[in-house]
Amino acid sequence: MAAILSSLRNTVIAGVVLTIIMAAIVSAVTGGGFDMGGHAYGAFIMRWLHVLSGVMWVGLLYYFNFVQIPNMPNIPDEQKPAIGKVIAPAALWWFRWAAMATIVTGLLLAWMNGYLVDALTLGAADGFAVDKSVAIGIGMWLGIIMWFNVWFVIWPNQKKALGIVEADAGTKAASARTAMLFSRTNTLLSIPMLYAMVSAQNLF
């Protein structure tokens, strides 16, 4: 067991294997079955990947805003390079690619289930009469805005703030503040975004 848990790669592989075993047992015990080549199962897998990606993305967003940023002033100056040179770049790599994976899987899921255009137009094609289209559409647009902020505002500014690209001290400070404000914007938007996404699946 230690060999599995001491390696992140092995832990993730074991999690996938455990998921497959669990799904097989549940199917066998309940007498249910599923057509692994069918549309419903494909859409389910895409939704599962969408949720996994979203958990990684929003989890890291909340780590930055609830843990790292508020506690940076409490870290002694001589220890701050460990955050800026090691932890933050690694976290930002997972952060931005989790954002990309969340958007891509979400758009693919909407396309597979035939509501992509309806959602992106907020149900305009149906005269805004379908509550689910409006709700999922609002969630999608908030997610797209958040993704845009990650890739085109937060990450370019973090590269300057962390010294990944050359910048003078004044630019670094300004970039750090811009990145923080847009990260806080994403934290703000994540709350109605998650409400819209969950409500679309459960209320309508």
Accessible surface in RSA format (square Angstrom, percent):
REM  Atomic radii and reference values for relative SASA: ProtOr
REM  Chains: A
REM  Algorithm: Lee & Richards
REM  Probe-radius: 1.40
REM  Slices: 20
REM RES _ NUM      All-atoms   Total-Side   Main-Chain    Non-polar    All polar
REM                ABS   REL    ABS   REL    ABS   REL    ABS   REL    ABS   REL
RES MET A   1   165.72  85.8 122.02  80.8  43.70 104.0 109.68  93.3  56.04  74.2
RES ALA A   2    79.33  72.9  67.68 104.4  11.65  26.5  74.65 105.1   4.68  12.4
RES ALA A   3    75.71  69.6  62.37  96.3  13.34  30.3  70.34  99.1   5.37  14.2
RES ILE A   4    65.18  37.1  65.15  48.5   0.03   0.1  65.18  46.9   0.00   0.0
RES LEU A   5   110.02  61.3  84.68  60.6  25.34  63.7  85.63  60.1  24.39  65.6
RES SER A   6    98.07  82.9  54.35  72.5  43.72 100.7  50.43 107.4  47.64  66.7
RES SER A   7    33.24  28.1  27.80  37.1   5.44  12.5  24.08  51.3   9.15  12.8
RES LEU A   8   131.32  73.1 118.57  84.8  12.74  32.0 121.30  85.2  10.02  27.0
RES ARG A   9   161.92  68.0 152.10  77.5   9.81  23.4  74.41 101.7  87.51  53.0
RES ASN A  10    45.38  31.3  42.56  41.1   2.82   6.8   7.82  18.8  37.56  36.3
RES THR A  11    48.92  34.8  45.87  46.5   3.04   7.2  43.86  58.9   5.06   7.6
RES VAL A  12    86.53  56.9  80.14  72.6   6.39  15.4  85.66  74.4   0.87   2.4
RES ILE A  13    85.93  48.9  83.83  62.5   2.10   5.0  85.93  61.9   0.00   0.0
RES ALA A  14    33.05  30.4  25.04  38.6   8.01  18.2  30.45  42.9   2.60   6.9
RES GLY A  15    33.80  41.7   0.00   N/A  33.80  41.7  31.26  85.8   2.54   5.7
RES VAL A  16    70.70  46.5  69.29  62.7   1.41   3.4  70.15  61.0   0.56   1.5
RES VAL A  17    72.85  47.9  72.65  65.8   0.19   0.5  72.85  63.3   0.00   0.0
RES LEU A  18   119.55  66.6 118.53  84.8   1.01   2.5 119.43  83.9   0.12   0.3
RES THR A  19    45.32  32.2  43.18  43.8   2.14   5.1  26.88  36.1  18.44  27.9
RES ILE A  20   111.24  63.3 107.61  80.2   3.64   8.8 110.33  79.5   0.91   2.5
RES ILE A  21    84.91  48.3  82.58  61.5   2.33   5.6  84.90  61.1   0.01   0.0
RES MET A  22   108.60  56.2 104.62  69.2   3.98   9.5  68.06  57.9  40.54  53.7
RES ALA A  23    35.60  32.7  28.75  44.4   6.85  15.6  33.91  47.8   1.69   4.5
RES ALA A  24    56.54  52.0  47.03  72.6   9.51  21.6  52.05  73.3   4.49  11.9
RES ILE A  25    98.04  55.8  95.51  71.2   2.53   6.1  98.04  70.6   0.00   0.0
RES VAL A  26    82.80  54.5  80.33  72.7   2.47   6.0  82.80  71.9   0.00   0.0
RES SER A  27    24.10  20.4  19.18  25.6   4.92  11.3  11.93  25.4  12.17  17.1
RES ALA A  28    80.62  74.1  48.44  74.7  32.19  73.2  59.97  84.5  20.65  54.7
RES VAL A  29   119.47  78.6  87.52  79.2  31.95  77.0  94.45  82.1  25.03  67.9
RES THR A  30    97.57  69.4  60.34  61.2  37.23  88.7  63.01  84.6  34.56  52.2
RES GLY A  31    68.19  84.1   0.00   N/A  68.19  84.1  35.41  97.2  32.77  73.4
RES GLY A  32    39.33  48.5   0.00   N/A  39.33  48.5  32.57  89.4   6.77  15.2
RES GLY A  33    67.67  83.5   0.00   N/A  67.67  83.5  30.43  83.5  37.24  83.4
RES PHE A  34    95.09  47.6  62.57  38.8  32.52  84.6  71.48  43.3  23.61  67.6
RES ASP A  35   102.15  71.6  86.65  86.2  15.50  36.7  41.35  97.3  60.80  60.6
RES MET A  36   134.64  69.7 111.37  73.7  23.27  55.4  77.70  66.1  56.95  75.4
RES GLY A  37    76.19  94.0   0.00   N/A  76.19  94.0  38.62 106.0  37.57  84.2
RES GLY A  38    20.82  25.7   0.00   N/A  20.82  25.7  17.53  48.1   3.29   7.4
RES HIS A  39   109.71  60.0  91.04  63.3  18.67  47.8  84.44  87.0  25.27  29.4
RES ALA A  40    81.37  74.8  69.18 106.8  12.19  27.7  73.56 103.6   7.82  20.7
RES TYR A  41    46.26  21.6  41.65  23.7   4.61  12.0  26.00  19.5  20.26  25.0
RES GLY A  42    25.09  30.9   0.00   N/A  25.09  30.9  22.52  61.8   2.58   5.8
RES ALA A  43     6.55   6.0   6.55  10.1   0.00   0.0   6.55   9.2   0.00   0.0
RES PHE A  44   108.86  54.5 106.30  65.8   2.56   6.7 108.26  65.6   0.60   1.7
RES ILE A  45    52.44  29.8  52.44  39.1   0.00   0.0  52.44  37.8   0.00   0.0
RES MET A  46    34.93  18.1  34.88  23.1   0.05   0.1  34.40  29.2   0.53   0.7
RES ARG A  47    75.98  31.9  75.98  38.7   0.00   0.0  36.79  50.3  39.19  23.8
RES TRP A  48    81.64  32.8  77.29  37.4   4.35  10.2  63.38  33.8  18.25  29.6
RES LEU A  49    70.19  39.1  69.75  49.9   0.44   1.1  69.82  49.0   0.37   1.0
RES HIS A  50    35.06  19.2  34.26  23.8   0.80   2.1  20.88  21.5  14.18  16.5
RES VAL A  51    81.90  53.9  76.72  69.5   5.18  12.5  81.46  70.8   0.44   1.2
RES LEU A  52    89.41  49.8  83.42  59.7   5.99  15.0  83.74  58.8   5.67  15.3
RES SER A  53    17.78  15.0  11.58  15.4   6.21  14.3   6.41  13.6  11.38  15.9
RES GLY A  54    14.36  17.7   0.00   N/A  14.36  17.7  13.81  37.9   0.55   1.2
RES VAL A  55   100.76  66.3  92.58  83.8   8.18  19.7  98.18  85.3   2.58   7.0
RES MET A  56    82.84  42.9  75.22  49.8   7.62  18.1  68.22  58.0  14.62  19.4
RES TRP A  57     2.51   1.0   2.51   1.2   0.00   0.0   2.51   1.3   0.00   0.0
RES VAL A  58    15.91  10.5  15.91  14.4   0.00   0.0  15.91  13.8   0.00   0.0
RES GLY A  59    38.85  47.9   0.00   N/A  38.85  47.9  31.19  85.6   7.66  17.2
RES LEU A  60    31.42  17.5  30.75  22.0   0.68   1.7  30.81  21.6   0.61   1.6
RES LEU A  61     0.01   0.0   0.01   0.0   0.00   0.0   0.01   0.0   0.00   0.0
RES TYR A  62    65.46  30.6  64.79  36.9   0.67   1.8  58.52  44.0   6.95   8.6
RES TYR A  63    65.76  30.7  60.69  34.5   5.08  13.2  53.55  40.2  12.21  15.1
RES PHE A  64    10.44   5.2  10.44   6.5   0.00   0.0  10.44   6.3   0.00   0.0
RES ASN A  65     9.37   6.5   2.45   2.4   6.91  16.6   2.45   5.9   6.91   6.7
RES PHE A  66   133.73  66.9 113.13  70.1  20.60  53.6 115.13  69.8  18.61  53.3
RES VAL A  67    75.72  49.8  74.77  67.7   0.95   2.3  75.72  65.8   0.00   0.0
RES GLN A  68    24.50  13.7  19.06  13.9   5.44  13.0   7.07  15.0  17.43  13.2
RES ILE A  69    49.07  27.9  43.60  32.5   5.47  13.2  44.35  31.9   4.71  12.8
RES PRO A  70    63.11  46.0  39.17  35.7  23.94  87.0  49.46  40.8  13.65  84.8
RES ASN A  71    64.41  44.4  64.41  62.2   0.00   0.0  17.70  42.6  46.71  45.1
RES MET A  72    49.92  25.9  49.92  33.0   0.00   0.0  49.80  42.3   0.12   0.2
RES PRO A  73   104.59  76.2  72.50  66.1  32.09 116.7  78.31  64.7  26.28 163.3
RES ASN A  74   113.52  78.3  82.06  79.3  31.46  75.7  32.57  78.4  80.94  78.2
RES ILE A  75    40.23  22.9  35.53  26.5   4.71  11.3  36.90  26.6   3.33   9.0
RES PRO A  76    60.02  43.7  47.37  43.2  12.65  46.0  59.85  49.4   0.17   1.0
RES ASP A  77   110.27  77.2  97.73  97.3  12.54  29.7  35.57  83.7  74.70  74.5
RES GLU A  78   138.45  79.5 106.68  80.7  31.77  75.6  68.33 132.2  70.12  57.3
RES GLN A  79    99.69  55.7  94.44  69.0   5.25  12.5  30.48  64.9  69.22  52.5
RES LYS A  80    63.60  31.0  61.30  37.6   2.30   5.5  29.28  26.4  34.32  36.6
RES PRO A  81    74.96  54.6  67.52  61.5   7.44  27.1  74.35  61.4   0.61   3.8
RES ALA A  82    55.62  51.1  48.03  74.1   7.59  17.3  53.39  75.2   2.23   5.9
RES ILE A  83    25.56  14.5  25.56  19.0   0.00   0.0  25.56  18.4   0.00   0.0
RES GLY A  84    15.65  19.3   0.00   N/A  15.65  19.3  15.07  41.4   0.58   1.3
RES LYS A  85   130.38  63.6 108.92  66.8  21.47  51.1  82.04  73.8  48.34  51.5
RES VAL A  86    99.57  65.5  93.03  84.2   6.54  15.8  96.34  83.7   3.23   8.8
RES ILE A  87    77.20  43.9  73.39  54.7   3.81   9.2  76.58  55.1   0.62   1.7
RES ALA A  88     3.25   3.0   3.25   5.0   0.00   0.0   3.25   4.6   0.00   0.0
RES PRO A  89    33.04  24.1  28.10  25.6   4.94  18.0  28.51  23.5   4.53  28.1
RES ALA A  90    56.00  51.5  47.11  72.7   8.89  20.2  55.24  77.8   0.76   2.0
RES ALA A  91    12.25  11.3   6.72  10.4   5.53  12.6  11.60  16.3   0.65   1.7
RES LEU A  92     4.37   2.4   4.16   3.0   0.22   0.5   4.16   2.9   0.22   0.6
RES TRP A  93   116.26  46.7 116.26  56.3   0.00   0.0  95.42  50.9  20.84  33.8
RES TRP A  94   123.96  49.7 123.96  60.0   0.00   0.0  98.96  52.8  25.00  40.6
RES PHE A  95     2.48   1.2   2.48   1.5   0.00   0.0   2.48   1.5   0.00   0.0
RES ARG A  96    30.56  12.8  30.56  15.6   0.00   0.0   1.36   1.9  29.20  17.7
RES TRP A  97   110.71  44.4 107.35  52.0   3.36   7.9 103.76  55.3   6.95  11.3
RES ALA A  98     7.41   6.8   1.20   1.8   6.22  14.1   6.20   8.7   1.21   3.2
RES ALA A  99     0.00   0.0   0.00   0.0   0.00   0.0   0.00   0.0   0.00   0.0
RES MET A 100    50.11  26.0  50.11  33.2   0.00   0.0  38.55  32.8  11.56  15.3
RES ALA A 101    37.80  34.8  31.35  48.4   6.45  14.7  37.52  52.8   0.29   0.8
RES THR A 102    13.99  10.0  13.99  14.2   0.00   0.0  13.99  18.8   0.00   0.0
RES ILE A 103    23.44  13.3  21.43  16.0   2.01   4.9  22.97  16.5   0.47   1.3
RES VAL A 104    67.89  44.7  65.96  59.7   1.93   4.7  67.85  59.0   0.04   0.1
RES THR A 105    16.05  11.4  16.05  16.3   0.00   0.0  16.05  21.6   0.00   0.0
RES GLY A 106    13.56  16.7   0.00   N/A  13.56  16.7   9.93  27.3   3.63   8.1
RES LEU A 107    57.11  31.8  55.44  39.7   1.67   4.2  56.17  39.4   0.94   2.5
RES LEU A 108    74.11  41.3  73.73  52.7   0.38   1.0  74.11  52.0   0.00   0.0
RES LEU A 109     7.67   4.3   7.67   5.5   0.00   0.0   7.67   5.4   0.00   0.0
RES ALA A 110     0.34   0.3   0.34   0.5   0.00   0.0   0.34   0.5   0.00   0.0
RES TRP A 111   167.01  67.0 156.57  75.8  10.44  24.5 127.97  68.2  39.04  63.3
RES MET A 112    51.33  26.6  33.25  22.0  18.08  43.0  34.30  29.2  17.03  22.6
RES ASN A 113    54.34  37.5  25.16  24.3  29.18  70.3  14.77  35.5  39.57  38.2
RES GLY A 114    68.83  84.9   0.00   N/A  68.83  84.9  34.89  95.7  33.94  76.0
RES TYR A 115    42.38  19.8  41.81  23.8   0.56   1.5  37.22  28.0   5.16   6.4
RES LEU A 116    43.12  24.0  41.65  29.8   1.47   3.7  41.65  29.3   1.47   4.0
RES VAL A 117   104.23  68.6 101.20  91.6   3.03   7.3 102.29  88.9   1.94   5.3
RES ASP A 118    34.85  24.4  32.52  32.4   2.33   5.5   4.62  10.9  30.23  30.1
RES ALA A 119     0.08   0.1   0.04   0.1   0.04   0.1   0.04   0.1   0.04   0.1
RES LEU A 120    52.31  29.1  43.30  31.0   9.00  22.6  43.30  30.4   9.00  24.2
RES THR A 121    58.26  41.4  45.64  46.3  12.61  30.1  53.44  71.8   4.82   7.3
RES LEU A 122    59.77  33.3  59.77  42.8   0.00   0.0  59.77  42.0   0.00   0.0
RES GLY A 123     0.00   0.0   0.00   N/A   0.00   0.0   0.00   0.0   0.00   0.0
RES ALA A 124    46.55  42.8  30.67  47.3  15.88  36.1  30.85  43.4  15.71  41.6
RES ALA A 125    82.23  75.6  38.37  59.2  43.86  99.8  51.96  73.2  30.27  80.2
RES ASP A 126    67.13  47.0  48.77  48.5  18.37  43.4  17.42  41.0  49.71  49.6
RES GLY A 127    55.77  68.8   0.00   N/A  55.77  68.8  32.55  89.3  23.22  52.0
RES PHE A 128   124.20  62.1 107.53  66.6  16.66  43.4 107.53  65.2  16.66  47.7
RES ALA A 129    78.63  72.3  46.71  72.1  31.92  72.6  56.08  79.0  22.55  59.7
RES VAL A 130    62.63  41.2  59.37  53.7   3.26   7.9  62.63  54.4   0.00   0.0
RES ASP A 131    83.35  58.4  77.01  76.6   6.34  15.0   9.97  23.5  73.37  73.2
RES LYS A 132    81.37  39.7  80.51  49.4   0.85   2.0  36.44  32.8  44.92  47.9
RES SER A 133     7.92   6.7   6.70   8.9   1.22   2.8   1.29   2.7   6.64   9.3
RES VAL A 134    42.32  27.8  42.32  38.3   0.00   0.0  42.32  36.8   0.00   0.0
RES ALA A 135    10.81   9.9   6.91  10.7   3.91   8.9  10.67  15.0   0.15   0.4
RES ILE A 136    12.39   7.1  12.39   9.2   0.00   0.0  12.39   8.9   0.00   0.0
RES GLY A 137     0.00   0.0   0.00   N/A   0.00   0.0   0.00   0.0   0.00   0.0
RES ILE A 138    74.92  42.6  72.98  54.4   1.94   4.7  74.79  53.9   0.13   0.4
RES GLY A 139     0.00   0.0   0.00   N/A   0.00   0.0   0.00   0.0   0.00   0.0
RES MET A 140    16.00   8.3  12.77   8.5   3.23   7.7  14.50  12.3   1.51   2.0
RES TRP A 141   105.22  42.2 105.22  50.9   0.00   0.0 101.80  54.3   3.42   5.5
RES LEU A 142    27.65  15.4  27.65  19.8   0.00   0.0  27.65  19.4   0.00   0.0
RES GLY A 143     4.94   6.1   0.00   N/A   4.94   6.1   4.94  13.6   0.00   0.0
RES ILE A 144    36.55  20.8  36.55  27.2   0.00   0.0  36.55  26.3   0.00   0.0
RES ILE A 145    79.49  45.2  77.27  57.6   2.21   5.3  79.49  57.2   0.00   0.0
RES MET A 146     0.03   0.0   0.03   0.0   0.00   0.0   0.03   0.0   0.00   0.0
RES TRP A 147    52.44  21.0  52.44  25.4   0.00   0.0  52.44  28.0   0.00   0.0
RES PHE A 148   101.81  50.9 101.81  63.1   0.00   0.0 101.81  61.7   0.00   0.0
RES ASN A 149     9.87   6.8   9.87   9.5   0.00   0.0   0.00   0.0   9.87   9.5
RES VAL A 150     0.59   0.4   0.59   0.5   0.00   0.0   0.59   0.5   0.00   0.0
RES TRP A 151    44.66  17.9  39.24  19.0   5.42  12.7  39.24  20.9   5.42   8.8
RES PHE A 152   113.07  56.6  92.48  57.3  20.59  53.6  93.14  56.5  19.93  57.0
RES VAL A 153    23.96  15.8  23.04  20.9   0.93   2.2  23.96  20.8   0.00   0.0
RES ILE A 154     3.15   1.8   3.15   2.3   0.00   0.0   3.15   2.3   0.00   0.0
RES TRP A 155    35.12  14.1  35.12  17.0   0.00   0.0  25.73  13.7   9.38  15.2
RES PRO A 156    44.71  32.6  42.75  39.0   1.96   7.1  43.14  35.6   1.57   9.8
RES ASN A 157    25.58  17.6  25.36  24.5   0.22   0.5   0.38   0.9  25.19  24.4
RES GLN A 158    37.88  21.2  37.88  27.7   0.00   0.0   0.00   0.0  37.88  28.7
RES LYS A 159    60.23  29.4  60.23  37.0   0.00   0.0  11.89  10.7  48.34  51.5
RES LYS A 160    79.26  38.7  79.26  48.6   0.00   0.0  29.72  26.8  49.53  52.8
RES ALA A 161    25.46  23.4   5.50   8.5  19.96  45.4   5.78   8.1  19.68  52.1
RES LEU A 162    28.75  16.0  20.61  14.7   8.13  20.4  25.54  17.9   3.21   8.6
RES GLY A 163    29.43  36.3   0.00   N/A  29.43  36.3   5.03  13.8  24.39  54.6
RES ILE A 164    83.48  47.5  51.80  38.6  31.68  76.4  58.39  42.0  25.10  68.1
RES VAL A 165    59.68  39.3  54.00  48.9   5.68  13.7  59.59  51.8   0.09   0.2
RES GLU A 166   174.68 100.3 147.09 111.3  27.59  65.7  69.75 134.9 104.93  85.7
RES ALA A 167    25.15  23.1   1.17   1.8  23.98  54.5  12.80  18.0  12.35  32.7
RES ASP A 168    97.60  68.4  81.70  81.3  15.91  37.6  48.84 114.9  48.76  48.6
RES ALA A 169    83.67  76.9  68.96 106.4  14.71  33.5  72.40 102.0  11.27  29.9
RES GLY A 170    51.34  63.3   0.00   N/A  51.34  63.3  40.11 110.1  11.23  25.2
RES THR A 171    49.80  35.4  44.11  44.7   5.70  13.6  27.11  36.4  22.69  34.3
RES LYS A 172    75.01  36.6  73.93  45.4   1.07   2.6  27.92  25.1  47.09  50.2
RES ALA A 173    66.18  60.9  51.99  80.2  14.19  32.3  60.37  85.0   5.82  15.4
RES ALA A 174    60.66  55.8  50.29  77.6  10.37  23.6  58.98  83.1   1.68   4.5
RES SER A 175     5.41   4.6   4.10   5.5   1.31   3.0   1.26   2.7   4.15   5.8
RES ALA A 176    45.59  41.9  39.68  61.2   5.91  13.4  40.87  57.6   4.72  12.5
RES ARG A 177   143.95  60.4 139.41  71.1   4.53  10.8  55.23  75.5  88.72  53.8
RES THR A 178    45.77  32.6  43.98  44.6   1.79   4.3  19.08  25.6  26.69  40.3
RES ALA A 179     0.62   0.6   0.26   0.4   0.36   0.8   0.35   0.5   0.26   0.7
RES MET A 180    45.90  23.8  43.52  28.8   2.39   5.7  44.40  37.7   1.51   2.0
RES LEU A 181    78.46  43.7  76.07  54.4   2.39   6.0  76.18  53.5   2.29   6.2
RES PHE A 182    71.94  36.0  71.94  44.6   0.00   0.0  71.94  43.6   0.00   0.0
RES SER A 183     7.44   6.3   7.44   9.9   0.00   0.0   5.68  12.1   1.75   2.5
RES ARG A 184    96.23  40.4  92.04  46.9   4.19  10.0  39.32  53.7  56.90  34.5
RES THR A 185    53.88  38.3  50.23  50.9   3.65   8.7  31.12  41.8  22.76  34.4
RES ASN A 186     0.00   0.0   0.00   0.0   0.00   0.0   0.00   0.0   0.00   0.0
RES THR A 187    17.96  12.8  17.96  18.2   0.00   0.0  17.96  24.1   0.00   0.0
RES LEU A 188   113.68  63.3 106.71  76.3   6.97  17.5 111.65  78.4   2.03   5.5
RES LEU A 189    27.65  15.4  27.65  19.8   0.00   0.0  27.65  19.4   0.00   0.0
RES SER A 190     0.00   0.0   0.00   0.0   0.00   0.0   0.00   0.0   0.00   0.0
RES ILE A 191   116.36  66.2 111.52  83.1   4.85  11.7 113.69  81.9   2.67   7.3
RES PRO A 192    59.19  43.1  52.81  48.1   6.38  23.2  57.58  47.5   1.61  10.0
RES MET A 193    13.67   7.1  13.67   9.0   0.00   0.0   6.87   5.8   6.80   9.0
RES LEU A 194    71.96  40.1  71.58  51.2   0.38   1.0  71.96  50.5   0.00   0.0
RES TYR A 195   150.85  70.4 142.24  80.9   8.61  22.4 116.98  87.9  33.87  41.8
RES ALA A 196     7.95   7.3   6.25   9.6   1.70   3.9   7.95  11.2   0.00   0.0
RES MET A 197    38.05  19.7  36.92  24.4   1.13   2.7  32.27  27.4   5.78   7.7
RES VAL A 198    87.26  57.4  84.89  76.9   2.37   5.7  87.26  75.8   0.00   0.0
RES SER A 199     6.24   5.3   4.23   5.6   2.01   4.6   3.34   7.1   2.90   4.1
RES ALA A 200     0.15   0.1   0.00   0.0   0.15   0.3   0.00   0.0   0.15   0.4
RES GLN A 201    80.10  44.8  52.15  38.1  27.95  66.5  29.82  63.5  50.28  38.1
RES ASN A 202   107.19  73.9  73.08  70.6  34.11  82.1  24.87  59.9  82.32  79.6
RES LEU A 203   116.92  65.1  84.25  60.3  32.67  82.1  87.74  61.6  29.19  78.5
RES PHE A 204   111.45  55.8  56.11  34.8  55.34 144.0  89.18  54.1  22.27  63.7
END  Absolute sums over single chains surface
CHAIN  1 A    12054.8      10005.8       2049.0       9056.8       2998.0
END  Absolute sums over all chains
TOTAL         12054.8      10005.8       2049.0       9056.8       2998.0
